[in-house]
Amino acid sequence: MKKKVFLTSVLAGSLILTAVAPTSFAHDAMEGGSKESGLPFDHDALEELGEPDINGNKNLKFLHEAASEQIQEVDGVQNNTADVYAHKGFAYLGTHTANGANGGVRIFDLKDPENPEEIGQIAEDIPHTWQEKVIVKRVNTPEFKGDLAVVSLQQTSRNNEDRPDSVGGALLYDVSDPYNPERLGFYELDREITGTHELYLTTQGNRALMLLSNPYADFYTDGERKDFEIVDVSDPANPEKLSDFDPRILDEVADDFNGYHWDSPDGKTRPVFNHSVITDNNAQYAYVSMWDLGTVILDIRNPEDPQYVGRTDFADDQKGAAHSAALARGGNVLIETREVANPHGEGYEDAYGYTRIFDISDKSNPELLSEFTTDLTYDFVGATFANTVHDPKVRGNTLYLSYYSGGVISVDITDPSNPEEISRYTPDESDVWGVFVDRNYILASDMGQGLKVLLKNNSNNGNNN
């Protein structure tokens, strides 16, 4: 194992990329492309949309759309949406960059899932930022007891001298009463860093931890900061960084790695950055999506000193693009989604991004069990996010995938070596970013259309997986 080192300079060619790289991203921004095309429908335009296309069988035989609710305009501005989360009967819907960003996180009361009511907005007060991800969990520490929300914050224009009040990081809120949320703290990043794209909240006993994915932080700061950080938020008003992960400790990553361009063992120069992170239920292991370095597994039982355990790998002809992860089978099965918007490339297979499933009973040696593709994977219509998989969620033996133009695709993973599509929900003009599965409903966030509420049977109290 190599000793951790910090980079003191970057390649001159890399600096060119820094200058031109888009700053609103949820993919590999260095590669180019933008998701700002997900423009919101106004309420009149929504009336012109057709009915969603829905089919399903097995436990999703009765899947249906119970509600579709566009987020409200604020001061005459219609924002578009990003990810979605639910907690104790309330939905939390992030927003993206359309119409100037600063849409914040919208809170919906789902007491009646067929009539969701938007009741509040948080995290909109730092100018020129967007709020992609929100996680809400019950926390019980010596300093705070209640429902804690953590929100990712990204600048729309990184380190812009004309926007001195713009900064990225993570905001923390008390949402014990979602009708009266209270801002508690702010974990602020250097303005050189775009911000926090995705994040996760977990607990270890009476300690609360926030795990951050800050893409390109390593690259933008010449190695002084890392893309992945663990922050103690036991006292949400005073978040404290505990540790980070430096990929240079791996034998296959050179000491002079510049924070993005990785000379991988297959002879290719591959992109590496941290896009997202989750943990298992006990917060023993973190699963860090490091793009072409794969899903990196860290032992975080001592969060001050996380230990590298193993990582997923790719065939030489696969673009890595490890975007997001989910766990199944008590943490012994890893779902890895790969966001590939350009289906072609010299030396690579022709395919949009698809899903891979691993046996991680031995976390030091993930074993590929299967790869799940759809009709979209090989429907080549140019470089587009529309046909790539995005985020995974698992409940029981069902895997739910947000799939942009494909909507929400559900997969039976009872046999993870043989995944089987069992349902598909596709809104008209679909652009589904996120999916969240609760006991009583499935939520989807459509970038243009807002919040979708799906029920798995004909009542609002279904308990199937």
C-alpha positions in Angstrom: 0.0 0.0 0.0 1.4 3.3 -1.0 1.8 6.2 1.3 -0.7 9.0 0.8 0.8 12.0 -1.0 -0.6 15.4 -2.1 -0.2 16.7 -5.6 1.7 20.0 -6.0 1.0 20.6 -9.7 -1.2 19.6 -12.5 -0.7 18.9 -16.2 -0.8 21.9 -18.4 -3.3 20.2 -20.6 -5.6 19.6 -17.7 -5.8 23.3 -16.9 -7.4 23.9 -20.2 -10.1 21.5 -19.3 -10.6 23.3 -16.0 -11.3 26.5 -17.8 -13.9 25.1 -20.2 -15.6 22.4 -18.1 -19.3 23.0 -17.4 -20.1 23.7 -13.8 -23.7 22.4 -13.7 -23.2 18.7 -13.8 -24.4 15.3 -12.7 -22.2 13.3 -14.9 -18.7 13.7 -16.1 -18.6 17.5 -16.8 -15.1 17.3 -18.1 -16.3 15.1 -20.9 -18.8 17.8 -21.9 -22.5 17.9 -22.2 -25.2 19.4 -19.9 -28.5 18.4 -18.4 -29.9 21.8 -18.5 -32.0 20.6 -21.4 -34.4 19.3 -18.7 -36.5 22.5 -18.8 -39.6 22.6 -16.8 -43.1 22.4 -18.2 -45.4 25.2 -17.1 -48.9 24.3 -15.9 -50.5 25.0 -19.2 -48.0 22.7 -21.0 -48.6 20.0 -18.5 -52.2 19.9 -19.5 -51.2 19.1 -23.1 -49.2 15.9 -22.1 -50.6 12.5 -22.8 -51.2 9.7 -20.2 -48.1 7.8 -18.9 -47.3 4.4 -20.4 -47.4 1.9 -17.6 -47.0 -1.9 -17.6 -46.2 -4.3 -14.9 -46.4 -7.8 -13.5 -45.5 -9.8 -10.4 -45.6 -7.6 -7.4 -46.0 -4.5 -9.6 -49.0 -5.8 -11.5 -51.2 -3.0 -10.2 -48.7 -0.2 -10.5 -50.4 3.1 -11.3 -49.8 6.8 -11.2 -51.7 8.3 -8.3 -50.5 11.9 -8.7 -48.3 14.2 -10.8 -47.5 17.5 -9.2 -45.3 20.3 -10.7 -43.4 22.3 -8.1 -44.7 25.8 -7.5 -43.3 28.9 -9.1 -41.4 31.1 -6.7 -41.4 34.9 -7.5 -42.5 34.0 -11.0 -39.7 31.5 -11.6 -40.4 27.9 -12.6 -37.5 25.7 -11.6 -36.9 22.1 -12.7 -36.3 19.2 -10.4 -33.5 16.9 -9.4 -33.5 14.0 -6.8 -36.3 12.9 -4.5 -36.4 11.5 -0.9 -39.2 10.6 1.5 -39.3 10.5 5.3 -42.3 10.0 7.6 -44.9 10.9 5.0 -43.2 13.9 3.5 -41.3 14.1 0.2 -38.2 16.3 -0.3 -37.6 17.3 -3.9 -34.3 18.8 -5.0 -34.0 21.3 -7.9 -31.7 21.7 -10.8 -30.4 24.7 -12.8 -33.2 25.8 -15.1 -34.2 29.5 -15.0 -31.3 30.5 -12.8 -31.4 27.8 -10.2 -31.9 28.6 -6.5 -35.0 26.5 -6.5 -34.1 25.0 -3.1 -35.6 21.8 -1.8 -39.4 21.6 -2.0 -41.2 19.8 0.8 -44.5 17.9 0.1 -47.0 16.5 2.5 -48.0 13.1 1.3 -50.7 12.4 3.8 -52.9 11.8 0.9 -50.6 10.4 -1.8 -53.2 11.1 -4.5 -53.0 14.8 -3.6 -49.5 15.8 -2.6 -49.3 19.3 -1.1 -46.2 21.5 -1.4 -45.8 23.1 2.0 -42.3 24.6 2.1 -38.9 25.4 0.7 -35.4 25.1 2.2 -31.8 25.7 1.0 -32.6 28.4 -1.6 -30.8 31.3 0.1 -27.2 31.0 -1.1 -27.1 32.8 -4.5 -26.2 31.1 -7.8 -26.5 27.5 -6.5 -28.6 24.4 -7.1 -29.7 21.7 -4.7 -29.6 18.2 -6.2 -29.6 15.9 -3.3 -31.4 15.7 0.1 -31.3 13.0 2.7 -33.5 13.0 5.8 -33.0 10.7 8.9 -33.9 10.5 12.5 -30.8 11.5 14.6 -30.3 11.1 18.3 -27.0 12.5 19.6 -26.0 14.4 22.7 -26.3 17.7 20.7 -29.4 17.0 18.6 -32.5 14.8 18.7 -34.9 15.0 15.8 -35.2 14.6 12.0 -32.2 16.0 10.3 -32.0 17.0 6.6 -28.8 17.4 4.7 -28.8 19.1 1.4 -26.1 19.3 -1.3 -25.2 22.7 -2.7 -23.4 23.4 -6.0 -22.4 26.6 -7.6 -23.7 27.3 -11.1 -20.5 29.1 -11.9 -17.5 27.9 -9.9 -15.2 30.5 -8.4 -16.8 33.3 -10.3 -15.4 36.7 -9.3 -18.7 38.4 -10.2 -20.5 36.1 -7.7 -18.6 36.5 -4.4 -21.5 35.2 -2.3 -21.8 31.9 -4.2 -20.3 28.9 -2.5 -20.9 25.1 -2.4 -21.1 22.5 0.3 -23.9 21.0 2.4 -26.7 22.7 4.4 -28.2 21.1 7.5 -31.8 21.6 8.7 -34.0 20.4 11.5 -37.2 19.1 9.8 -38.7 17.5 12.8 -41.7 19.7 11.9 -41.6 19.8 8.1 -44.0 22.8 8.2 -41.5 24.8 10.2 -38.0 23.7 9.2 -35.0 25.4 10.8 -31.5 25.9 9.4 -28.9 24.6 11.8 -25.5 24.6 10.0 -23.5 24.9 6.8 -20.5 22.8 5.8 -18.8 25.2 3.4 -16.3 24.3 0.7 -13.7 26.4 -0.9 -15.0 28.4 -3.8 -12.5 26.7 -6.1 -14.6 23.6 -5.7 -18.0 23.5 -7.5 -19.6 22.1 -4.4 -21.2 18.9 -3.1 -23.1 17.0 -5.8 -24.4 14.0 -3.8 -24.2 13.2 -0.1 -25.4 10.7 2.5 -26.5 10.8 6.1 -26.0 7.9 8.5 -25.5 7.2 12.2 -23.1 5.1 14.3 -24.7 4.8 17.8 -25.2 8.3 19.1 -23.0 9.8 16.4 -24.2 11.3 13.1 -22.1 11.2 10.0 -22.4 13.0 6.7 -20.5 11.6 3.7 -19.9 14.0 0.8 -19.1 13.6 -2.9 -17.4 16.8 -4.1 -16.6 16.0 -7.8 -13.2 17.4 -9.0 -12.2 18.8 -5.6 -8.9 16.9 -5.9 -8.4 18.2 -9.5 -9.4 21.8 -8.8 -7.3 22.2 -5.6 -4.2 20.4 -6.9 -4.7 17.6 -4.5 -5.2 19.7 -1.3 -8.8 18.6 -0.9 -10.3 15.2 -1.9 -13.5 14.4 -3.7 -14.8 12.2 -0.8 -15.1 13.4 2.8 -16.6 12.1 6.0 -18.0 14.9 8.3 -19.2 14.5 11.9 -22.6 16.2 12.2 -23.5 15.0 15.6 -23.8 18.7 16.4 -25.5 19.9 13.1 -24.6 23.5 13.9 -20.9 22.7 13.9 -20.1 20.1 11.3 -16.5 18.8 11.6 -14.5 17.1 8.9 -13.1 13.7 10.1 -11.3 12.2 7.1 -11.2 11.8 3.3 -10.1 9.2 0.7 -7.1 9.6 -1.5 -7.1 7.2 -4.5 -3.3 7.6 -4.7 -3.0 5.0 -1.9 -4.0 2.3 -4.4 -1.2 0.5 -6.2 -2.8 1.1 -9.6 -3.0 4.9 -9.1 0.2 6.8 -9.6 1.5 9.2 -7.1 1.4 12.0 -9.7 -2.3 11.3 -10.5 -3.7 14.8 -11.2 -7.1 14.2 -9.6 -9.0 13.3 -12.8 -6.9 11.7 -15.6 -6.0 8.1 -14.5 -3.6 6.0 -16.4 -5.3 2.7 -15.8 -3.7 -0.7 -16.1 -5.5 -1.4 -19.4 -3.5 1.4 -21.1 -6.3 3.9 -21.3 -6.5 7.3 -19.7 -9.7 7.2 -17.8 -11.7 9.8 -15.8 -11.8 9.4 -12.0 -13.8 11.5 -9.6 -16.3 10.9 -6.8 -19.9 11.2 -8.0 -21.9 9.7 -5.1 -21.8 7.6 -1.9 -24.0 5.4 0.2 -23.4 3.3 3.3 -24.9 0.0 4.6 -27.5 0.2 7.3 -25.0 -0.1 10.2 -22.6 2.5 8.7 -19.8 -0.1 8.7 -19.0 0.3 5.0 -19.1 3.2 2.5 -19.7 2.6 -1.2 -18.1 5.4 -3.1 -18.8 5.8 -6.8 -15.5 6.8 -8.3 -16.4 6.8 -12.0 -13.8 4.7 -13.9 -12.1 3.6 -10.7 -15.4 1.8 -10.0 -17.3 1.5 -6.8 -14.7 1.8 -4.0 -15.6 0.0 -0.8 -14.3 1.6 2.4 -14.4 0.3 6.0 -15.7 3.3 8.0 -16.2 1.7 11.4 -13.6 4.2 12.5 -14.7 7.2 10.5 -11.5 9.1 11.5 -9.5 6.5 9.6 -11.4 4.8 6.8 -9.7 1.7 5.3 -9.7 0.7 1.7 -11.3 -2.8 1.3 -11.9 -3.3 -2.5 -13.5 -2.0 -5.6 -15.4 -3.0 -8.7 -13.6 -3.2 -12.0 -14.5 -2.9 -15.7 -13.6 -4.8 -18.9 -11.1 -3.0 -21.0 -13.8 -2.1 -23.6 -16.3 -0.7 -21.0 -16.5 2.9 -20.0 -16.5 2.8 -16.2 -18.8 5.6 -15.2 -19.7 4.2 -11.8 -22.4 6.8 -11.0 -24.5 5.5 -8.1 -24.9 2.4 -6.0 -27.5 0.5 -4.0 -27.4 -2.6 -1.8 -29.5 -5.8 -1.6 -29.5 -9.1 0.3 -28.5 -7.5 3.6 -25.5 -5.8 2.0 -24.1 -8.8 0.2 -25.2 -7.7 -3.3 -24.1 -4.4 -4.8 -26.1 -2.6 -7.6 -23.9 -0.3 -9.7 -25.4 2.1 -12.3 -23.2 3.5 -15.0 -24.2 6.8 -16.6 -22.9 6.8 -20.1 -24.4 9.4 -22.4 -22.0 8.9 -25.4 -22.5 5.3 -26.6 -19.4 5.3 -28.8 -15.7 5.8 -28.3 -12.5 4.4 -29.8 -11.6 1.2 -28.0 -15.0 0.9 -26.2 -18.2 -1.1 -26.7 -21.1 0.7 -28.3 -23.6 1.1 -25.6 -25.3 3.7 -23.4 -25.0 3.2 -19.6 -26.5 0.1 -18.0 -26.6 -1.6 -14.6 -24.2 -4.2 -13.1 -24.8 -6.5 -10.2 -22.1 -7.8 -7.9 -21.8 -10.4 -5.2 -19.8 -8.5 -2.4 -19.9 -11.2 0.3 -16.2 -10.8 0.0 -15.9 -7.1 -0.1 -12.2 -7.2 -1.0 -13.1 -9.1 -4.2 -16.5 -8.1 -5.8 -17.7 -10.7 -8.2 -19.8 -9.7 -11.2 -23.0 -11.6 -11.3 -24.9 -10.0 -14.1 -25.4 -7.0 -16.3 -28.8 -5.6 -16.9 -29.5 -3.7 -20.2 -32.7 -2.5 -21.8 -33.9 -1.7 -25.3 -32.6 1.9 -24.7 -29.0 0.6 -24.2 -28.5 0.0 -27.9 -30.9 2.5 -29.4 -28.3 4.8 -30.8 -29.6 8.4 -31.3 -26.4 10.4 -30.6 -24.9 11.5 -27.4 -27.9 11.8 -25.0 -28.6 11.2 -21.4 -32.1 10.1 -22.4 -31.1 6.5 -22.9 -28.7 5.9 -20.0 -29.6 4.5 -16.6 -29.3 6.9 -13.7 -30.0 6.0 -10.1 -30.9 2.7 -8.4 -33.0 1.9 -5.3 -33.8 -1.5 -3.8 -36.7 -2.7 -1.7 -36.9 -6.4 -1.0 -36.1 -8.3 -4.2 -37.1 -5.4 -6.5 -34.7 -3.0 -8.1 -36.0 0.4 -9.2 -34.1 2.4 -11.7 -34.6 6.0 -12.8 -34.0 6.0 -16.5 -34.6 9.5 -18.0 -36.7 8.9 -21.1 -37.4 5.4 -19.9 -39.0 6.7 -16.7 -38.8 4.2 -13.9 -37.9 0.6 -14.8 -38.3 -2.1 -12.1 -36.4 -5.3 -12.1 -36.9 -8.6 -10.2 -33.5 -9.4 -8.6 -34.7 -12.5 -6.7 -31.9 -14.2 -8.7 -29.3 -11.4 -9.0 -27.5 -13.5 -11.6 -30.6 -13.3 -13.8 -32.3 -9.9 -13.4 -35.7 -9.6 -15.1 -37.6 -6.4 -16.0 -41.1 -6.6 -14.4 -42.5 -3.1 -14.9 -42.0 0.2 -16.6 -43.6 3.6 -15.9 -42.9 6.2 -18.6 -44.5 9.6 -18.4 -45.2 11.4 -21.7 -42.0 13.4 -22.5 -40.3 11.6 -19.7 -37.1 12.9 -18.1 -37.0 11.0 -14.8 -34.0 11.9 -12.7 -34.6 10.2 -9.4 -36.6 7.4 -7.8 -37.4 6.6 -4.1 -39.2 3.6 -2.7 -41.3 3.9 0.5 -43.4 1.2 2.0 -46.5 2.9 0.8 -45.5 4.4 -2.5 -42.9 4.9 -5.2 -41.8 8.5 -5.9 -40.2 9.7 -9.1 -38.8 13.1 -9.9 -39.2 14.2 -13.5 -36.9 17.1 -14.3 -39.6 18.9 -16.4 -42.8 17.7 -14.7 -42.1 17.6 -11.0 -43.2 15.0 -8.5 -44.7 11.7 -9.5 -46.4 9.4 -7.0 -46.9 5.8 -7.9 -48.9 3.2 -5.9 -48.3 -0.5 -6.1 -51.9 -1.5 -5.7 -55.3 0.2 -5.6 -55.1 1.6 -2.1 -52.6 4.0 -0.5 -51.4 1.5 2.1 -49.8 -1.2 0.0 -47.0 -3.1 1.8 -45.6 -5.2 -1.1 -41.9 -5.0 -2.0 
